[in-house]
Amino acid sequence: MLGKPYRFTLLGLLVSLLAHAEERPNILWITSEDNGRFLGCYGDNNARTPVLDSLAASGVHYTQCFTHAPVCALSRASLILGLPASSAGLQGMRSTYRVPDSIIPYPTALRAAGYYVTNNAKTDYNTRTITKEIWNDCSKNAHYKNRPPGQPFFAVFNVEVSHEGQIFEEHYPKHYKNPKSISETLDIPLYQVRTTENLMDWQRMYDRIHDMDQRVGKLLQDLKDRGEAENTIVVYCSDHGGITLRSKRYLYDSGTHVPLIVYVPEKWKSWSAGQPGSTNERLVAFTDFPKTFLAIAQAKAPATMTGSVFLGEKTEPPSPFIFLFSGRFDESPDLRRGITDGRWKYIRNYEPDRQRFQMLDFPWGQSGLRSQWREFQAGRTTPLQSAYFLPQPSEELFDAQADPHEVNSLVSAGKLDQLRAELDRQILKTHDLGFIPEPLSEAIDQAGKSTIYDFAQSPENYPLPKILKLANLAAARDPANLPTFSSGLTHPNSILRYWAALGLRVLGSGAKPAAASLEKAMADPDPSTRITAMVAYGHLGGSERTTAVSQLLAEAKSASRDLHVLWALDGLKLLKASDSTKGLATKDFAKGNYSKRAIQLLQLGGVEMSQ
């Protein structure tokens, strides 16, 4: 799938170097994983981050930087493409769907501008189209020291030591297992429970962030030792928010609000956004990074990039809102969208019949998360702590200035109508492809005739304004919309039929008047629609539930693609029908990694633990 925009010739590179012979700054971009804003320079008294605190003291740290999505692969897809990953159909975790050659990643444009571009060494772009070929070097040995003499460099170093998995028991040194020294000192959110296990997970997280800070120090010292510190703009950020309960994978600030520190050397001090040691309250989104890097490099940004330049001579006005999205996380489908202006946060949950807490296989490795679940089951949690394990509302509105943990939803506030309209505008502006049900996305991608992005450029295939209107009705969970959903089950467009079925699904037993329409829809040629109709029909109870469970089992057994199987198994989860899979062989269902995880959790009964 790699076409002409990715290919370079030696002659082309030499011509580009001659055209950009004037001195330009190097750029060192250091990213870390899963650590959010748990740094001393951001006021965290638990943190031990002297290196990054020192970098902030000599540079500028931004207080309002946000990733568009609260998980690594979706964040990196947005960064590498310069547009929200949802605009390319990449909002499902590790979907690896193809993107067209017309969407040019920023390293390609930097190389065309004459920069030596390296990545050490994380890729994880959520698409199989973009490979290591876009870099001069992408490996554990990639380093700017290997560039030709006199060539400016752009170098990415990714520090993985603070990743979520590093606090799991099997990864952690034994000498950190004594909680006595931390139980009275660690400050954690009130929506979490102060169990020994959870406090230990927090301590492990801070220990790993300290390790990360020390590794950043080595990279900065290496830059200095090589005599490049005063020739290089240094940018530091994390890939998304933190990892403990209600952070990673959620659109709250705990999952999307990230640190951003920028050091500009004396040569280019006029480009800095503030004096050394100052803070900057400008809104910065991850899609702003590629355009900013290209502007510093005096390179032209590809037309598909959507961000704003936030540093240098070509600084642009910031967007007044940042668009936030989340889709499927591993084996758990879901759809949430949100916006923030740095103070006000609005979230729309498009599947309000789902639990907030989805009991995913991977984060279940956190002993602290498991302990908080047990406390909830035992009835020992406060209402604030219990809320995470209960059904999610259709929409949420927070004033993060007055309520930094975003626990007091203000859905009756005067801002609500404004932010509802703004979210709709952002969805349409970004041409959000997340409203395509993922079994269809998977089928389009695997057919190989078109990318999801190209498919969705056709208004006939993807009439987004109509889809959004129907999806908003589904999210509202209003029985008055039942006739609209019932009639929508026969629409010629399969995506609109799917959203009509979802609207009936979220009504639960209230969809009873549409029983006959749902029964017909269970034979729909589109798997997304018929699976959703099966779940909606099953919610009616009695013989309808028995029929729906039987058909979902048959669907899961007959499907040949991973996410098609996953959706059928997810339907059993929504109907609390894990018993229906008891005694059946996992291999009869699993067609890939996520369907395998889903059937294993079903057979353990784990997915119903939060019901």
C-alpha positions in Angstrom: 0.0 0.0 0.0 3.0 2.3 0.2 2.9 4.6 -2.8 4.8 7.5 -4.1 4.5 9.9 -1.1 6.6 7.5 0.9 9.4 6.9 -1.6 12.6 9.0 -1.8 15.6 9.1 -4.1 19.1 10.2 -3.3 18.8 12.9 -5.9 15.6 14.2 -4.4 17.1 14.3 -1.0 20.2 16.3 -2.2 18.0 18.8 -4.0 15.9 19.3 -0.9 19.0 19.8 1.3 20.3 22.4 -1.1 17.0 24.2 -1.1 17.0 24.3 2.7 20.6 25.2 3.3 19.9 27.9 5.9 20.2 26.9 9.5 17.2 25.3 11.1 16.8 23.9 14.5 17.0 20.3 15.3 13.9 18.8 17.1 14.2 16.2 19.9 10.8 14.8 20.8 10.7 12.7 24.0 7.5 10.8 24.7 6.6 8.7 27.7 3.8 6.2 28.2 0.7 6.2 30.4 1.9 8.7 33.0 -0.4 11.7 32.5 0.4 14.9 34.4 1.9 13.2 37.5 4.9 15.4 37.5 6.3 17.8 40.1 6.2 20.8 37.7 2.4 20.2 37.4 1.9 20.4 41.1 2.0 16.7 42.0 3.5 16.4 45.5 3.7 12.6 45.1 6.0 12.8 42.1 9.8 12.6 42.0 10.6 14.1 38.6 13.6 16.4 39.0 14.7 16.1 35.3 11.4 17.1 33.8 10.9 19.8 36.6 14.3 21.2 35.6 13.3 21.1 31.9 10.1 23.0 32.7 12.1 25.6 34.7 14.3 26.3 31.6 11.4 26.0 29.1 7.7 26.5 29.0 5.2 24.0 30.3 1.7 24.0 28.7 -1.3 23.5 31.1 -3.9 22.7 28.5 -2.6 20.0 26.2 -4.9 17.1 25.3 -4.7 13.9 23.3 -7.7 13.2 21.2 -8.0 9.7 22.5 -7.1 8.2 25.9 -5.1 5.2 24.8 -1.7 4.7 23.0 -2.4 3.4 19.6 -5.2 5.9 18.9 -3.1 8.7 20.1 -0.2 7.7 17.9 -2.4 7.3 14.9 -3.6 10.9 15.4 0.0 12.1 15.8 1.5 10.3 12.8 -1.3 11.4 10.5 -1.9 14.9 11.8 -5.7 14.3 11.9 -7.9 12.6 14.5 -7.6 8.8 14.0 -11.4 8.7 13.9 -11.2 10.7 10.7 -9.4 7.8 9.1 -11.6 5.1 10.6 -8.8 4.0 13.1 -10.7 4.6 16.4 -10.9 0.8 17.2 -7.9 -0.3 19.4 -5.3 -2.1 17.3 -7.6 -2.2 14.3 -4.6 -1.9 11.9 -6.9 -0.8 9.0 -5.4 0.6 5.9 -5.2 4.3 5.1 -4.8 5.8 1.6 -1.6 7.2 0.3 -3.3 10.6 0.1 -2.9 10.9 3.9 0.8 11.6 4.3 2.4 11.1 7.7 4.5 13.9 9.0 7.9 12.1 8.9 7.5 11.9 5.1 7.0 15.6 4.9 10.0 16.3 7.2 12.3 14.1 5.2 11.2 15.9 2.0 12.2 19.1 3.8 15.7 17.8 4.3 15.5 16.6 7.9 17.2 13.3 9.1 14.2 11.6 10.8 14.6 8.9 13.4 12.4 6.9 15.8 13.7 4.9 18.7 11.6 2.9 18.3 7.8 2.8 19.0 5.4 2.6 16.0 2.0 1.3 17.1 0.1 3.6 14.6 -3.1 1.5 14.6 -2.7 1.0 10.8 -0.7 -1.5 8.9 -0.2 0.9 6.0 2.4 3.1 7.7 5.6 1.2 8.3 9.2 1.9 9.5 9.9 2.9 5.9 8.7 6.5 6.6 11.8 7.1 8.8 15.4 7.3 7.9 15.9 4.8 10.8 13.3 3.3 13.1 14.9 0.8 15.5 16.4 0.5 18.9 19.6 1.8 17.4 18.0 4.8 15.7 19.9 8.0 16.7 20.5 11.5 15.3 24.2 10.9 15.6 24.1 8.8 12.5 22.9 11.6 10.2 25.1 13.1 7.4 27.2 16.0 8.6 25.3 19.3 8.7 21.9 17.8 8.2 19.2 18.9 10.7 17.5 16.2 12.6 14.1 15.3 14.0 14.5 12.5 16.5 11.8 10.7 18.5 12.7 8.7 21.7 9.9 6.8 23.4 10.3 5.9 27.1 8.2 2.8 27.8 9.0 2.1 31.5 5.9 3.9 32.8 3.5 1.8 30.7 0.5 0.4 32.5 1.8 -3.2 32.3 4.9 -2.2 34.3 2.9 -2.0 37.5 1.6 -5.6 37.2 2.9 -8.0 39.8 4.9 -10.1 37.4 6.9 -7.0 36.2 7.6 -5.4 39.5 10.6 -5.7 41.9 9.9 -7.5 45.1 11.3 -4.8 47.3 8.4 -2.5 46.5 5.8 -4.8 48.0 5.7 -3.3 51.5 2.9 -0.7 51.6 3.5 0.6 55.1 5.5 3.6 54.0 3.0 4.9 51.6 -0.5 4.3 53.0 -0.6 7.6 54.9 1.2 9.8 52.4 -0.2 9.1 48.9 -2.9 11.4 47.7 -5.3 9.6 45.4 -8.7 10.7 43.9 -11.7 10.3 46.2 -13.5 8.2 43.6 -10.9 5.5 44.2 -10.7 3.2 47.3 -7.7 3.4 49.6 -7.1 -0.4 49.6 -3.6 -1.7 50.2 -3.5 -3.0 46.7 -4.6 0.2 45.1 -2.1 2.3 47.1 0.6 -0.1 46.1 -0.3 0.3 42.4 -0.1 4.1 42.8 3.3 3.7 44.4 4.4 1.5 41.6 3.2 4.0 39.1 5.1 6.9 40.8 8.2 4.7 41.0 8.0 4.0 37.2 7.4 7.6 36.5 10.6 8.4 38.4 12.4 5.8 36.3 11.0 7.5 33.2 12.3 10.8 34.4 15.8 9.5 34.9 15.8 8.1 31.4 14.7 11.4 30.0 17.7 12.9 31.9 20.1 10.5 30.0 18.6 11.6 26.7 19.1 15.3 27.6 22.6 14.7 28.9 23.5 12.9 25.6 22.2 15.8 23.7 24.4 18.2 25.7 27.4 15.9 25.5 27.2 15.9 21.7 27.1 19.7 21.6 23.6 19.9 20.2 21.7 21.3 23.2 21.7 24.8 21.9 20.9 23.8 18.4 17.8 21.7 19.4 14.2 22.4 20.4 13.2 19.8 23.0 9.6 18.7 23.2 8.3 16.3 26.0 4.8 14.9 26.4 3.1 11.7 27.5 1.0 9.7 25.1 -2.2 10.0 27.2 -3.4 10.2 30.8 -2.7 7.8 33.7 -3.5 4.2 34.2 -5.5 3.7 37.4 -9.3 3.3 37.6 -11.2 5.8 35.5 -8.2 7.2 33.6 -6.8 5.4 30.6 -9.6 4.6 28.1 -11.9 7.3 29.4 -12.5 10.8 28.0 -12.2 12.5 31.4 -9.1 14.7 32.0 -7.5 11.8 33.8 -7.3 10.0 30.5 -6.8 12.8 28.0 -5.1 15.8 29.8 -1.3 15.4 29.3 1.9 17.3 30.1 3.7 19.3 27.4 7.1 20.9 28.1 9.0 22.8 25.4 12.5 24.1 25.6 13.7 26.6 22.9 17.4 27.4 22.9 18.8 30.9 22.8 19.2 31.0 19.0 15.5 30.8 18.5 14.3 32.3 21.8 11.9 34.6 19.9 9.9 31.5 19.0 9.3 30.5 22.6 5.7 30.8 23.9 7.0 32.3 27.2 9.9 33.1 29.4 11.9 30.3 31.0 10.0 28.6 33.8 6.6 30.1 32.7 3.4 28.3 32.0 1.2 28.7 28.9 -2.5 28.2 28.9 -3.0 27.8 25.2 -5.1 24.9 24.1 -2.9 22.3 22.3 -4.2 19.1 20.7 -2.1 16.2 19.5 -3.0 17.0 15.9 -1.2 20.4 16.4 2.1 18.7 16.9 2.8 17.6 13.2 1.9 21.0 11.8 4.1 22.7 14.4 7.1 20.4 13.6 6.7 21.1 9.9 6.4 24.8 10.4 9.6 24.9 12.4 11.3 22.9 9.7 10.0 25.4 7.1 8.1 22.5 5.4 4.7 22.5 3.9 2.1 20.5 5.8 0.0 18.0 3.8 -3.5 19.2 3.1 -5.1 16.5 5.2 -3.5 17.8 8.4 -6.0 19.6 10.6 -4.1 21.1 13.5 -2.8 24.6 14.3 0.9 25.6 14.7 1.5 26.5 18.4 5.2 27.4 18.3 7.6 29.5 16.2 7.3 32.3 13.6 4.2 30.8 12.0 2.1 30.3 15.1 -1.6 30.2 14.4 -4.6 30.9 16.6 -5.6 27.8 18.6 -8.9 26.0 18.1 -11.4 27.0 20.8 -12.3 23.4 21.4 -10.5 20.0 21.2 -12.3 17.0 19.9 -12.1 13.8 22.0 -13.1 10.3 20.9 -13.0 6.7 22.0 -14.2 3.5 20.3 -13.5 -0.1 20.9 -10.9 -0.8 23.5 -9.6 -4.3 23.0 -12.5 -6.8 23.4 -15.0 -4.2 24.4 -17.0 -2.2 21.8 -18.3 1.2 22.8 -18.6 4.7 21.3 -18.0 8.0 23.2 -17.4 11.4 21.8 -16.5 14.6 23.7 -15.1 18.1 23.5 -13.2 20.4 25.9 -12.2 24.0 25.9 -9.8 23.4 28.8 -12.4 24.2 31.4 -15.8 22.8 30.2 -15.9 19.1 29.2 -18.9 17.6 27.4 -19.2 13.8 26.8 -21.8 12.0 24.8 -22.1 8.2 25.5 -23.6 6.7 22.3 -24.2 3.4 24.0 -25.7 4.3 27.4 -27.0 0.8 28.0 -23.4 -0.3 28.6 -21.6 -0.3 31.9 -18.9 2.3 32.4 -16.6 -0.5 33.7 -16.2 -3.1 31.0 -13.9 -5.6 32.8 -11.3 -5.7 30.1 -8.7 -8.5 30.2 -5.6 -6.4 30.1 -6.2 -3.7 32.8 -7.5 -6.5 35.0 -3.8 -7.1 35.6 -3.9 -4.2 38.1 -4.3 -5.6 41.6 -5.6 -2.2 42.7 -8.4 -2.2 40.2 -9.4 -5.7 41.2 -9.4 -4.7 44.9 -11.7 -1.7 44.2 -14.1 -4.0 42.3 -14.2 -6.4 45.3 -14.9 -3.4 47.6 -17.9 -2.4 45.4 -19.2 -6.0 45.4 -19.0 -6.1 49.2 -20.9 -2.8 49.5 -18.0 -1.0 51.1 -17.7 1.9 48.5 -19.1 5.4 48.8 -21.6 6.6 46.1 -18.7 8.5 44.4 -16.6 5.3 44.3 -19.6 3.1 43.2 -20.5 5.3 40.3 -17.7 3.9 38.1 -19.2 0.4 38.3 -22.8 1.6 37.4 -24.4 2.3 34.0 -23.2 5.4 32.2 -25.5 8.3 31.4 -26.3 9.5 27.9 -24.3 12.6 28.4 -22.0 14.3 30.9 -20.9 17.9 31.5 -18.2 19.0 33.8 -16.6 22.2 34.9 -13.0 21.0 35.3 -12.0 24.3 36.9 -14.4 23.9 39.8 -14.4 20.1 39.7 -10.9 18.9 38.5 -11.8 15.2 39.0 -14.9 15.6 36.9 -17.3 13.7 39.2 -20.2 16.2 39.5 -22.1 16.2 36.1 -23.9 19.4 35.4 -26.3 18.2 32.6 -28.8 20.9 33.5 -26.2 23.7 33.2 -26.7 26.6 30.8 -23.6 25.5 28.8 -25.2 22.2 27.8 -27.0 23.3 24.6 -24.0 25.2 23.3 -21.7 22.2 23.9 -24.1 19.7 22.4 -24.1 21.8 19.2 -20.4 22.2 19.3 -19.8 18.5 19.5 -22.0 17.9 16.5 -20.0 20.5 14.7 -16.8 18.9 15.5 -18.0 15.4 14.5 -19.1 16.8 11.1 -16.0 19.0 10.7 -13.6 16.1 11.3 -15.7 13.7 9.2 -15.8 11.2 12.0 -15.8 7.7 10.7 -16.5 6.1 14.0 -20.2 5.8 13.3 -19.5 3.0 10.8 -20.1 -0.2 12.8 -16.8 -2.0 13.1 -17.9 -5.4 11.4 -18.5 -3.3 8.3 -15.2 -1.5 8.7 -13.4 -4.8 9.0 -15.2 -6.2 5.9 -14.3 -3.1 3.9 -10.7 -3.3 4.9 -10.2 -7.0 4.4 -11.9 -6.9 0.9 -9.0 -4.7 -0.2 -10.9 -2.8 -2.8 -11.1 0.4 -0.9 -9.9 1.9 2.4 -12.5 2.8 5.0 -11.5 6.5 4.5 -12.2 6.3 0.7 -15.4 4.4 1.2 -16.7 7.1 3.6 -16.0 10.0 1.2 -19.1 9.0 -0.7 -22.2 10.7 0.8 -24.2 7.7 -0.6 -22.1 5.3 1.4 -21.7 7.5 4.5 -24.4 10.2 4.9 -22.9 11.5 8.1 -25.4 14.3 8.8 -28.3 11.8 8.7 -26.3 9.2 10.6 -25.4 11.7 13.3 -29.0 12.8 13.7 -30.1 9.3 14.2 -27.2 8.4 16.5 -28.0 11.4 18.7 -31.5 10.1 19.0 -30.2 6.7 20.0 -27.9 8.1 22.6 -30.8 10.1 24.1 -32.6 6.9 25.2 -36.0 8.5 24.7 -39.0 6.1 24.2 -40.7 8.8 22.1 -38.1 8.1 19.3 -39.2 4.4 19.0 -41.3 4.9 15.8 -38.3 6.5 14.1 -36.1 3.6 15.1 -38.6 1.0 14.0 -39.1 2.5 10.6 -35.3 3.0 10.2 -34.8 -0.7 10.3 -35.7 -0.9 6.6 -33.6 2.0 5.4 -31.5 1.1 2.2 -28.3 2.3 3.9 -27.0 -0.4 6.3 -25.3 2.1 8.6 -28.6 3.9 9.2 -30.3 0.6 9.8 -27.6 -0.2 12.4 -28.2 3.0 14.3 -32.0 2.4 14.2 -31.4 -1.0 15.8 -29.1 0.5 18.4 -31.7 3.0 19.3 -34.1 0.2 20.0 -31.4 -1.7 21.9 -30.7 1.0 24.4 -34.4 1.3 25.1 -34.3 -2.2 26.6 -37.7 -3.7 27.4 -39.2 -0.4 26.3 -38.7 -1.5 22.7 -41.5 -4.0 23.0 -43.8 -2.2 20.5 -41.1 -2.8 17.8 -40.9 -6.6 18.5 -42.1 -7.5 15.0 -39.7 -5.1 13.3 -36.8 -6.4 15.4 -37.7 -10.0 14.5 -37.4 -9.2 10.8 -34.2 -7.2 11.4 -32.5 -10.3 12.9 -32.2 -11.6 9.4 -30.7 -8.3 8.0 -27.9 -8.9 5.5 -25.6 -6.6 7.5 -24.1 -8.4 10.5 -23.9 -5.2 12.6 -27.6 -4.6 12.2 -28.8 -8.1 12.8 -26.6 -8.6 15.8 -27.8 -5.4 17.4 -31.4 -6.3 16.6 -30.8 -9.7 18.2 -29.7 -8.0 21.4 -32.6 -5.5 21.3 -35.0 -8.5 20.8 -33.4 -10.4 23.7 -34.0 -7.4 26.0 -37.7 -8.0 25.6 -37.4 -11.1 27.8 -39.2 -14.4 27.8 -39.1 -16.5 24.6 -37.6 -13.5 22.8 -34.5 -13.7 24.9 -34.2 -17.4 24.4 -34.4 -16.9 20.6 -31.9 -14.0 20.6 -29.3 -16.0 22.7 -29.6 -18.9 20.3 -29.2 -16.8 17.2 -26.2 -14.9 18.8 -24.5 -18.2 19.5 -25.1 -19.3 15.9 -23.8 -16.0 14.6 -20.6 -16.3 16.7 -19.9 -19.8 15.5 -20.5 -19.1 11.8 -18.7 -15.7 11.5 -15.2 -15.8 9.9 -13.8 -12.5 11.0 -12.5 -11.5 14.4 -14.7 -8.5 15.1 -17.8 -10.1 13.6 -17.4 -12.9 16.2 -16.6 -10.4 18.9 -19.8 -8.4 18.3 -21.9 -11.6 18.5 -20.2 -12.5 21.8 -20.6 -9.0 23.0 -24.3 -9.4 22.4 -24.3 -12.3 24.8 -22.5 -10.1 27.3 -25.2 -7.4 27.0 -27.9 -10.1 27.5 -26.0 -11.5 30.6 -26.0 -14.9 28.9 -22.5 -16.1 29.7 -24.0 -19.5 30.8 -24.9 -20.1 27.2 -21.2 -20.6 26.3 -20.4 -23.0 29.2 -18.9 -26.3 28.0 -18.4 -25.0 24.4 -14.8 -25.1 23.0 -13.1 -21.7 22.8 -11.8 -22.6 19.3 -15.4 -22.8 18.0 -15.7 -19.0 18.5 -12.2 -17.4 18.4 -11.2 -16.1 15.0 -8.6 -13.7 16.3 -7.2 -12.1 19.4 -10.2 -10.1 20.6 -12.8 -12.8 20.0 -10.5 -15.1 21.9 -10.4 -12.7 24.9 -14.1 -12.2 24.7 -15.1 -15.9 24.8 -12.6 -16.6 27.6 -14.1 -13.8 29.7 -17.7 -14.9 28.9 -16.9 -18.5 30.0 -15.4 -17.1 33.2 -18.5 -15.1 33.8 -16.3 -12.1 34.3 -18.0 -9.7 31.9 -21.2 -9.9 34.0 -19.4 -9.1 37.3 -20.3 -5.4 37.0 -24.0 -6.0 36.2 
